[in-house]
Amino acid sequence: MPSKGISKLEIGSIGKLMAELCVQATFSVMLYNIYIVTDTLFVSKGVDSTASGAIGVFSPVLVFVGGISSTLGVGAGSIISRRLGEKNLAGGRTVIGCMVWVWGLCALAITVIGLIFLNPLLGLLGCTAEIYPYAVEYGRIMLLGTICSTGFSGVMRAGGDTLYSTLQWCCPVLINMALDPVLIYGFRMGITGAALATVCAQVFSLLCSIYYFFIRDATPCKIRIKDIRWDFGAFKEILSIGMPSFLNSLGNSFVGMAGNQILGTVYGTQAISTFTVISRIQTFATTPFTGVMQGIQPMLGFDWGRKNTERIRRTVFLALRFVLIYGGLISLGLYVGAPYIIRFFASDADVMRAGTPALQIICWATCAGGVMPVIQAFFQALGQGKRVLHLSMVCIFLIRLPFLLLGGIMKNISAMWWVFAISDWTAAVMAGFSYKKFQERGYGKLNKEQAE
């Protein structure tokens, strides 16, 4: 008998199912992004804006770690949703066991290598002399907690377990938000307290994952210790779908490093601190984009597993319509409210003065910022790793990096902020063109490719 989550994917109406999955995913990500914003706020107010810059400098490393977990989670989630659509539970268990095995190995390697080469790594990330002491404290603790840094909630969501997936996100975030002021202010631990609060929350997330995958009877693809093993076939399939996600995160880490280098070298430490605050605000504002991306993936994968292409078309259409309308509205809101928003999140007078015009420019990236996530979710859910890879590489190496370099060459801070907005618009146009081209080819040819 299918679980409740699988039944919803099979017979639920598209609109209601999207509302349920996307709203729960959005709530989870929004709560997480509230933590990111409050974490930056606590550090900025409790220590200083230079310390918050350390979080921004080290963020490419966390993006890289997230890229590996995303590679495994996205790849495994896509496969599992399709296996459930095919009613192949044994195949799903094999994929999850291989995913856990590979993650453990990667986390161990990242921790050891990162701690050994931390100093040169921070130099490579564009860390300035003022930020360096804070970055060392923060980076050391975050590297030690790598093994706990993901709970694979996307895999839970792939089986229709949206409630447990939501709890998996929300509970650790609430723990983190509660511990931040206690450790930063109460125990006067500064940025070290912020890092420790994060790791403590991640440990709780790890325990929840252990319960879900190994103990909970309602889990569609429940595994045992002996299922955690290397399986070349499963790994190859995970990698073929998830690798584009990893390369995208790796590319974004590289873009982040390049951006920090340009901002720090050409415009100074204040520019890095300003952009760190703005990027946190922008991340929070665009939370629904991630929620929609995560919410539609299990729907698309499950429908592809049973070859229901009409539901797939309708789901993508509704998702694109929402992100475009929301993106336009939130851009206007950020533009109008920029002076008040910056004043709330920054205590440094220079950052407040520079942050308002910067946010009023960068906010326009949000207009089209949701298109790329929806198109990537579409191709990932259908197991089309090569198409996702093409989108990611073109976006990073032919759009974002060239624009960043141009912004550095111009030596004008306003032009640099426009670079971030224009690159997002260009990426959205490219993603839309790729989806339109796929639609013109039709689903019939794709069915033939999958069969081969």
C-alpha positions in Angstrom: 0.0 0.0 0.0 1.5 3.4 -1.0 2.4 5.9 1.7 0.3 9.0 2.1 3.0 11.1 0.4 3.1 8.9 -2.6 -0.7 8.9 -2.9 -0.8 12.7 -3.0 1.8 12.8 -5.8 -0.3 10.3 -7.7 -3.8 11.7 -7.5 -3.6 15.2 -6.1 -4.6 18.2 -8.3 -1.7 20.2 -9.7 -2.7 23.5 -8.1 -3.4 22.2 -4.6 -0.3 19.9 -4.7 1.9 22.8 -5.8 0.4 25.0 -3.1 1.1 22.4 -0.4 4.6 21.4 -1.5 5.8 24.9 -2.5 4.4 26.7 0.6 5.9 24.2 3.0 9.3 24.3 1.1 9.1 28.1 1.0 8.3 28.3 4.7 11.3 26.0 5.5 13.7 28.0 3.4 12.3 31.3 4.6 12.9 30.3 8.2 16.4 29.2 7.3 17.0 32.5 5.5 15.6 34.4 8.6 18.3 32.6 10.5 20.9 33.7 7.9 19.8 37.3 8.2 19.5 37.3 12.0 22.9 35.5 12.2 24.5 38.4 10.2 22.5 40.9 12.3 23.7 39.3 15.6 27.3 39.3 14.5 27.2 42.8 12.9 25.5 44.3 16.1 27.2 42.0 18.7 30.7 42.2 17.3 31.0 44.6 14.3 30.5 44.8 10.6 34.0 43.5 9.9 33.1 40.3 11.7 30.0 39.9 9.5 32.3 40.3 6.5 34.1 37.2 7.7 30.9 35.2 7.2 30.7 36.6 3.6 34.4 35.7 2.9 34.0 32.1 4.1 30.6 31.6 2.4 32.2 30.2 -0.8 33.5 27.3 1.2 30.0 26.7 2.7 28.6 26.9 -0.8 31.1 24.3 -2.0 30.1 22.0 0.9 26.5 22.6 0.1 27.3 21.8 -3.5 28.4 18.3 -2.6 25.4 17.6 -0.5 23.2 19.2 -3.1 24.8 16.9 -5.8 23.9 13.9 -3.7 20.5 15.1 -2.6 19.4 16.4 -6.0 20.6 13.4 -7.8 19.2 10.9 -5.3 15.9 12.9 -4.9 15.3 12.9 -8.7 15.9 9.2 -8.9 13.8 8.3 -5.9 10.8 10.3 -7.0 11.0 8.5 -10.4 11.5 5.1 -8.7 8.4 5.7 -6.6 6.5 6.6 -9.7 7.7 3.3 -11.2 6.9 1.5 -7.8 10.5 0.3 -7.4 11.3 0.7 -3.7 14.3 -1.6 -3.7 16.0 0.6 -6.2 15.3 3.6 -4.0 16.9 2.0 -1.0 20.1 1.3 -3.0 20.3 4.9 -4.1 19.9 6.2 -0.5 22.5 3.8 0.9 25.1 4.9 -1.7 24.3 8.6 -1.1 25.0 8.3 2.6 28.3 6.4 2.0 29.6 9.0 -0.4 28.6 11.9 1.8 30.5 10.5 4.8 33.6 10.1 2.8 33.4 13.6 1.2 32.7 15.3 4.6 35.7 13.7 6.2 38.0 14.8 3.3 36.7 18.4 3.4 37.3 18.7 7.2 40.8 17.4 7.1 42.0 19.2 4.0 40.2 22.5 5.0 41.8 22.6 8.5 45.3 21.8 7.1 45.1 24.5 4.4 42.9 27.1 6.2 45.3 30.0 6.0 46.1 29.8 2.3 42.4 29.1 1.6 41.4 32.4 3.3 43.9 34.3 1.2 42.5 32.7 -1.9 39.0 33.8 -0.8 40.0 37.4 -0.8 40.2 37.8 3.0 41.6 41.2 4.0 43.8 41.8 7.1 40.9 43.3 9.1 38.6 40.3 8.5 41.3 37.5 8.8 41.1 36.9 12.6 37.4 36.5 12.5 37.5 34.3 9.4 39.9 31.9 11.1 37.7 31.5 14.2 34.6 31.0 12.1 36.1 28.8 9.5 37.7 26.4 11.9 34.5 25.5 13.7 32.4 25.3 10.5 34.9 22.9 8.9 34.7 20.6 12.0 30.9 20.5 11.7 30.9 19.5 8.0 29.7 16.0 8.6 26.5 17.4 10.2 25.9 20.1 7.6 23.1 18.4 5.7 20.0 16.4 6.6 19.0 15.5 3.0 15.5 17.0 3.4 15.2 17.1 -0.4 15.3 13.3 -0.4 12.5 13.2 2.2 10.5 15.6 0.1 11.1 13.4 -3.0 9.0 10.8 -1.4 6.2 13.2 -0.6 7.1 13.5 3.1 6.7 17.3 3.1 5.8 17.6 6.8 8.9 15.7 8.0 11.0 17.6 5.5 9.7 20.9 6.8 10.4 19.9 10.4 13.9 18.8 9.4 14.5 22.3 8.2 12.7 24.3 10.9 13.7 22.7 14.2 17.5 23.1 13.6 17.0 26.7 12.4 15.0 27.5 15.5 17.7 26.0 17.7 20.3 28.0 15.9 18.4 31.3 16.3 17.9 30.6 20.0 21.5 29.8 20.6 22.9 32.8 18.6 22.1 35.6 21.1 22.9 33.3 24.1 26.4 32.5 22.8 27.2 35.8 21.1 25.9 38.1 23.8 25.3 36.0 26.9 28.7 34.2 26.9 30.4 36.9 24.9 31.8 34.4 22.4 31.5 36.7 19.4 31.8 35.1 16.0 32.9 31.8 17.6 29.5 31.7 19.3 27.7 32.1 15.9 29.7 29.2 14.5 29.0 27.0 17.5 25.3 27.7 17.4 25.2 26.6 13.8 27.1 23.4 14.4 24.9 22.5 17.4 21.8 22.9 15.2 23.3 20.8 12.5 24.0 18.0 15.0 20.2 18.0 15.8 19.5 17.8 12.1 21.8 14.8 11.7 20.0 13.0 14.5 16.6 13.7 12.8 18.0 12.2 9.5 19.2 9.1 11.3 15.7 8.6 12.7 14.0 9.2 9.3 16.2 6.9 7.2 16.9 4.1 9.7 14.1 4.0 12.2 10.8 5.5 11.0 8.5 2.9 9.6 6.5 5.3 7.4 9.6 6.2 5.3 9.0 5.0 1.7 12.7 3.8 1.3 13.8 2.9 4.8 17.4 1.6 5.0 19.6 -0.5 7.3 23.2 -0.1 8.2 24.2 -2.8 5.7 22.6 -0.7 2.9 25.2 2.0 3.4 27.7 0.8 0.8 29.3 1.7 -2.5 27.2 1.0 -5.6 28.8 2.1 -8.9 25.5 2.0 -10.8 23.7 4.1 -8.2 26.6 6.5 -7.9 26.8 7.0 -11.6 23.1 7.8 -11.9 23.3 10.2 -8.9 26.3 11.9 -10.4 24.8 12.2 -13.9 21.9 14.2 -12.4 23.4 15.8 -9.4 26.8 16.8 -10.8 25.4 19.9 -12.6 24.2 21.0 -9.2 27.7 20.5 -7.8 29.4 22.3 -10.7 26.9 25.1 -10.3 27.8 25.4 -6.6 31.5 25.1 -7.4 31.1 27.8 -10.1 29.2 30.0 -7.7 32.0 29.5 -5.1 34.4 30.6 -7.8 32.2 33.6 -8.7 32.0 34.4 -5.0 35.8 34.3 -4.6 36.2 36.4 -7.7 33.6 38.9 -6.4 35.3 39.1 -3.0 38.7 39.6 -4.7 37.4 42.4 -6.9 35.4 44.1 -4.2 38.3 43.9 -1.7 41.0 44.9 -4.1 39.3 47.6 -6.1 36.7 48.9 -3.6 38.0 47.9 -0.1 36.7 46.1 3.0 33.6 48.2 3.2 32.4 47.0 -0.1 32.7 43.4 1.0 30.8 44.1 4.2 28.1 46.0 2.3 27.6 43.3 -0.2 27.5 40.6 2.5 24.6 42.4 4.2 22.8 43.0 0.9 23.2 39.4 -0.3 21.6 38.2 2.9 18.7 40.5 2.4 18.3 39.4 -1.2 18.5 35.8 -0.3 15.7 36.2 2.2 13.6 38.1 -0.3 13.9 35.5 -3.0 13.1 32.6 -0.7 9.9 31.7 -2.6 12.1 31.0 -5.7 13.9 28.2 -3.9 10.6 27.0 -2.3 9.0 26.7 -5.8 12.1 24.9 -7.1 12.1 22.4 -4.3 8.3 22.0 -4.3 7.9 21.2 -8.0 10.8 18.7 -8.2 9.0 15.7 -6.6 5.9 16.4 -8.7 7.8 16.6 -11.9 9.9 13.5 -11.2 7.0 11.4 -10.1 4.9 12.4 -13.2 7.9 11.7 -15.4 8.2 8.2 -13.8 4.7 7.4 -14.9 5.1 9.4 -18.2 2.3 12.0 -17.5 3.7 14.8 -19.6 0.6 17.0 -19.6 0.9 17.5 -15.8 4.6 18.3 -16.2 3.8 21.1 -18.7 1.1 22.6 -16.5 3.3 22.5 -13.4 6.2 24.4 -15.1 3.8 27.0 -16.5 2.3 27.8 -13.1 5.7 27.9 -11.5 7.1 30.4 -14.0 4.0 32.6 -13.8 4.4 32.8 -10.0 8.1 33.6 -9.9 7.8 36.4 -12.5 4.9 38.1 -10.7 6.5 37.8 -7.3 9.9 38.9 -8.6 8.5 42.1 -10.0 6.6 43.0 -6.8 9.5 42.2 -4.4 11.9 44.3 -6.5 9.6 47.3 -6.1 9.4 46.7 -2.4 13.1 46.5 -1.9 13.7 49.6 -3.9 11.2 51.7 -2.0 12.2 50.3 1.4 16.0 50.2 0.9 16.9 53.0 3.4 14.9 51.4 6.2 16.0 47.8 5.5 19.7 48.7 5.4 19.4 50.8 8.6 17.9 47.8 10.3 20.6 45.3 9.3 23.8 47.5 9.6 25.2 49.5 12.5 28.3 50.8 10.7 27.6 54.3 9.4 29.7 53.8 6.2 27.9 50.5 5.4 24.5 52.2 5.9 25.5 55.1 3.6 26.8 52.8 0.9 24.2 50.1 1.3 21.1 52.0 0.4 22.0 52.9 -3.2 23.6 49.5 -3.6 20.4 47.7 -2.6 18.3 50.0 -4.8 20.3 48.7 -7.8 20.9 45.0 -6.9 17.2 44.6 -6.1 16.2 44.6 -9.8 18.0 41.3 -10.2 15.0 39.8 -8.4 12.6 40.6 -11.3 13.9 37.6 -13.3 15.8 35.7 -10.5 13.2 32.9 -10.3 13.3 31.8 -13.9 16.6 29.9 -13.7 15.7 27.8 -10.6 12.4 26.7 -12.2 14.0 25.6 -15.4 16.8 23.8 -13.6 14.3 22.0 -11.4 12.4 20.9 -14.5 15.5 19.4 -16.2 16.8 17.9 -12.9 13.5 16.2 -12.1 13.4 14.6 -15.6 17.0 13.3 -15.1 18.4 15.6 -17.8 21.8 16.3 -16.2 23.5 17.4 -19.4 21.0 20.1 -20.0 21.3 21.4 -16.4 25.1 21.3 -16.8 24.9 23.3 -20.0 22.7 26.0 -18.3 25.0 26.2 -15.3 28.3 26.5 -17.2 27.0 29.1 -19.6 25.6 31.1 -16.8 28.8 31.0 -14.7 31.5 31.3 -17.3 29.9 33.2 -20.1 27.7 35.5 -18.1 28.6 36.0 -14.4 32.4 36.0 -14.5 32.7 38.3 -17.6 30.3 40.7 -16.0 32.2 40.7 -12.7 35.5 41.3 -14.5 33.9 44.2 -16.4 32.7 45.7 -13.1 36.2 45.5 -11.7 37.7 47.1 -14.8 35.2 50.0 -14.7 36.3 50.9 -11.1 32.9 52.4 -10.4 31.0 51.0 -7.4 27.6 51.8 -8.9 28.5 49.9 -12.1 29.7 47.0 -10.0 26.3 46.8 -8.4 24.5 46.9 -11.8 26.7 44.0 -12.9 24.9 41.7 -10.4 21.5 42.7 -11.6 22.2 42.6 -15.3 23.9 39.2 -15.1 20.7 37.7 -13.5 18.5 39.1 -16.2 20.8 37.7 -18.9 20.8 34.2 -17.2 17.0 34.3 -17.0 16.7 35.0 -20.8 19.2 32.2 -21.5 17.2 29.7 -19.3 13.9 30.7 -20.9 15.4 30.2 -24.4 16.6 26.7 -23.4 13.2 25.7 -22.1 11.4 27.0 -25.2 13.8 25.1 -27.4 13.1 21.9 -25.4 9.3 22.5 -25.8 9.6 22.9 -29.5 11.4 19.5 -29.8 8.5 17.9 -27.8 8.4 15.2 -25.2 8.2 12.4 -27.7 11.9 12.6 -28.6 12.8 12.8 -24.9 10.9 9.6 -24.3 13.0 8.0 -27.0 16.3 9.3 -25.4 15.3 7.9 -22.0 14.5 4.5 -23.5 17.9 4.4 -25.1 
